[in-house]
Amino acid sequence: MTITIFSVTGCVRCKIAKNFMSEQGISFVEKNMKEEGKEDFQAFYKANRNAIFRGPEGIEFPIIYDGENIRQSIGAVMAFLYHGKKLDGFFSVGTMHKEWVDGIHVSGGNPKYTEEFLEVLRFLKNNNFKLQVDTNGKNSSILKRIFEENLADVLIMNVLGPEKLYGQLAGEEIDIEDVKRSLALIPEFPKFKIQTTIVPVTREDGTVNYLTPEEIGETAKFIEEGTGTKKNPYVIKAFNPKTSSNPAYKSLEPLENLFPYRSKARMYQVFTEIEN
């Protein structure tokens, strides 16, 4: 199998991926989209537009393609080069630049592959990247290993909502004790942030509406009980229904006034702020 790597002139991350493939004896062909590979990349992008992320600053490189699988950005690329599809869920396309790597999701992958996941994080750290890692509380045992090995420069915990709605908001069965163990670890990290997006919820009667200010207050209380402090950096974020893939959410109007949410949250998390 020969891998095609799409790169761009001056891309340090592309060079790291190419060096790794050379060292491991992985056959690859490089297509530089600014030079001789421009037309090849344009054709590839046209054929795979839905699989390639394009952010405000353009397309993130490197991109690799093995004839079936596409992986984009240094984290997802290295995960695939190391362990194929095993680490799907742990990595997605990162959007941070320079020395930072994001798109690393503790809760997204299969804990069966913890050692493989940590191996990739170590590789990134050893190549002088700073890692922003996120979690929703699932896989607390992996989070503990990340803390013990100092593999996260910044940790973001997405607390989905109050304890009573956690599984519904996660879209899967959740061990709430696992989430509590993650919350207890959060203050131990040198730099961290806790955040909640005020998402729509399908209620028992079938109606769809946003988490209420009272439920965000309950969420903040859940955070206080889990971390043991009211003084966490906590951000509440508005949900954009227009970008949702769920048709039931598209008819909702965006929330414009988050101050009632902040007021309820500050009863339990005194540093609560609204994301600008």
N, C-alpha and C positions, 0 to 999 in steps of 0.2 A: 504494500500500500504506500502510495506517495501522497504526501500532504501538500496542498497549495497554501502558501501563506501570503496574504495580501498585506503589504506594508506601505509606508510612506517615508520619504527621505527625512533623515534626522530623528526617526522614532526609536528612542532608547528601549522601549518595551518590545518593539519588534526585534531588535538586536538580541535581547535577552532570550526570547522564544527561539530565535534561529540558532543561537549558541547552544541552547539546551538540546535542540533536535540534532545538531551536529555531534555533540558529546555523547548522546544516547544512540547514535547510529540510525536515527529516524530519517528516512528519505523525504526530501521536500523540494518544492519548486517555489521560488519567490517571484511575486508579481508586484512591482513597485508602482502604485497608482499615480505617481507623479512623473514616472519615467516610461520605460518600455512596456510596463504592464498596465498603462492607462486604459487602453481599449478593452483589455481582458477584464479589468475590474468593472468598467462601465457595463459590460455585458453581464457579468456576474451579479452586479447590484440590481440591474433591471429584472433579471430572472428570479432574484431572491429578496426583493425589496421588503417583504413582510417579515423576513427573518433577520434583518439587519437594522440595528438601532441607529437612528440619527438624532443627535441631541442639538441643543441650541448652538453649540460650538462645532457641529459637524459630526462626522463618523469617527468613532473610536477605533483605533488600530492597536494591535494586530487583529486580523481576522484569519482564521484557518478553515480549510474545507478538505474533507477526506473523501469526497464523492457522495457522501450521504449526510454527514453532520457538519454544521456550521457552529463555530464558537468565536465570540468576539470579546475583546479586551483582555488584558494580561491575566487577570484572575481566572476567568473562565477558560482561556486558552491553556494555561498551565495545568489547570485541573484536568482537562481532557487529555493533554499530552502525558500526564502522569498516570491517570487511572481511567481513561475513557469516560463512559457514561455513569460510572459509579458515584461521582460527586455532583451529578445534576441535582439542582435544588439548593446546594450549598453556595453556588456561584451564579451570578447573572452579570449582565453588562455593567461595568463600572462607568461612572461619569466624572470622577475626580481626576485631576491632572497633576503634573509634576511628580512629587515623591509619594503621592497618596494613591491608595487603591481602596475602592469601595465595592459594593455589589457582593458582599460576603455575608451569608445568611446562616447563622447558627441553627435556626429552627427549621430551615427549609429542606435539609437533606436527611439521609438515612443514618441514624447513629451507629449502625453496623459498620460504617466506614469512617469512624472517628479518626483512627490512626492515619488513614489516607488523607483525610481533610486537613489534619494538623501538619502533615508532611508538606502540603502545598503552602500553607501559611508560613511555615518555617522557611521554605524556599523564597517566598516573597520578602520576608523580613531580612533574610541573608543577602538579598539583592538591594538592600537599603530602601525598601518601600516602607511607608507608614500605613497601617491598616485601620480602616474604619469598619467595624463589625457590627451587625445588627442582630436582634433577637426579639421574638415575641414571648419568650419565657420557656418555650419547649426546648428539650435537649439541654437541661441545666448541667448535666454531667460533662457535656462538651464545653460549655461556657466555663466551668470550673477549670478544665484543663487549659483553656486559653488564658485564663487569669494566672494560673500557676506558672505558665511558660512565658508570660508577658508578651503575648502575640497580638494584642489589640492596643493600638495607640488611642483610639476613641471607641467607646461602646455606646450604641444607641439601642435602648429598649423600647419597643413599640408595645405599650400596654393597651390591649385592644378595647378594653371596657371593663365594666364591673364584673366581679367574680361570677355572678349568676348568669351572665350572658357570654362568658368567655368562649365556651365551646362553639356556640352559634356563630359568634363573630369570627372565629378561626376557621369555620367551615369544616371542622373535624372534631373527633373526640379528643379532649384535652385533659390531662392529669393536672388539676389545679395545684396540687402540691409541688409538681415540677415547676410551675410558674412561680410559686412562692419561693422555691429554692433559688431561682434565677434572680428574683427581686432582692433576696438577701445578699446576693453576691455583688449587685450593681454598685453600691457605695464603695466597694473595695477597689474598683478600677480607678486609675489615676485621673482619667477624664471620661465623663459619661454624660448622657442626656436621656431623659425619659420623655416620651411623647405619646399622645393619643390623637387619632383622627376621629372627628365626630361623624361617624358613618351612618348610613341608613340601616334600619333594623326591621325585619319582617316580624310583626307582632303575632300573638296567638290567634287574633281574629282575622289575620290575613292582611291587615293594613301595613303600609310601609311608611315609616317616618324616622327622623333622625334620633340618635341618642339624645336624651333630654339633659338639661342642666343638672337635674338631680342625679342622673346616672353618671354623669361626669364627676359629680361630687363623690359618688360611691366609688368611682374609679380612683380618685385621688386618695380616698380613705384606704382602699386596697393597697395602694402604693405605700402609704404611710405605715400600715401594718406590716407589709412585707419587708420594707427597708429599715424600719425602726426610726424614721425621722420624717419631719415635715419640711425639711430644708433641701430637697432635691431640686436640681434644675428640671423643670417640667414645662413642656410646651403643648398647647392644644392647637390642633390644625383643622381647618375647614375642609370638607369633602367637596370635590367638584363632580356633580352628577353627570355633566355633559361628557366627561371622558370615561365614564364607567361602561364596562361591557355588559352590565346587567340592564336589560330593557326596563325593568321595574323601577330603576333608579333615575332614568333619564327624564322622567316627567317631573321630578322634584326640583324645586327652586333652590339655588345655592343659599346656604346660610350667610346672612349679612351681618348679624349682630352676635358676636361671641362673648360679649361682656358678661351676660348672665352665667355662661359656662365658667368663665374665669372666676367669678365671684364665688360660685359653689365649690370650685376646685381649691381655692385659696384657704378654705376652712381647714384643709388637710395638707395642702402643698403650698406653702406661703410664697414661693417664688414662681408660681404659675404665670406664664406669659402666653400671649396669642401670637402665632406665627404670622409674620408680615407677608 
